[in-house]
Amino acid sequence: MSKHINTLRAIIDAWARQDVEGLVKHLHEDVTWNNSGGFRKPLKGREAMRRALERMKDQIEESKWCLYGWAEVGDTVWMEGADEFIRKDGIRIAVPYAGVLEFEGDVVKHWREYFDGRLQEQQLAGEPVSEYVEAMLDRPKA
């Protein structure tokens, strides 16, 4: 029986509304967030994550966090999706990813995301989203 996928969906919905408080309420006080798959240093703690999300929110006009598939075993949820958003400067960012959420009780204790950070850097530099990424995005959502 799945119990944590609804929390993931609530997190996705909160981020679509740019509701940082609605997102962080689903996080453990001592959450660890590896939001770059090792590309950057992980964030530790709900407050650090709140500050990072507030900074991100200030740059984003529209967010579309897509979930293509997921699996849940015990207190762990694996997900495949894409982060897609339009920045306030008009730049479109679209990056496929995979991630793992580990829960303690009803909140996320460890959050790991795996993606190619070069895609984001290329798009920030003005390169369009490639046809290969577009093909990955053009799939049914879970």
Secondary structure, 3 states (H helix, E strand, C coil): CCCCHHHHHHHHHHHHCCCHHHHHCCEEEEEEEECCCCCCCCEECHHHHHHHHHHHHHHEEEEEEEEEEEEEECCEEEEEEEEEEEECCCCEEEEEEEEEEEEECCEEEEEEEECCHHHHHHHHCCCCCCHHHHHHHCCCCC
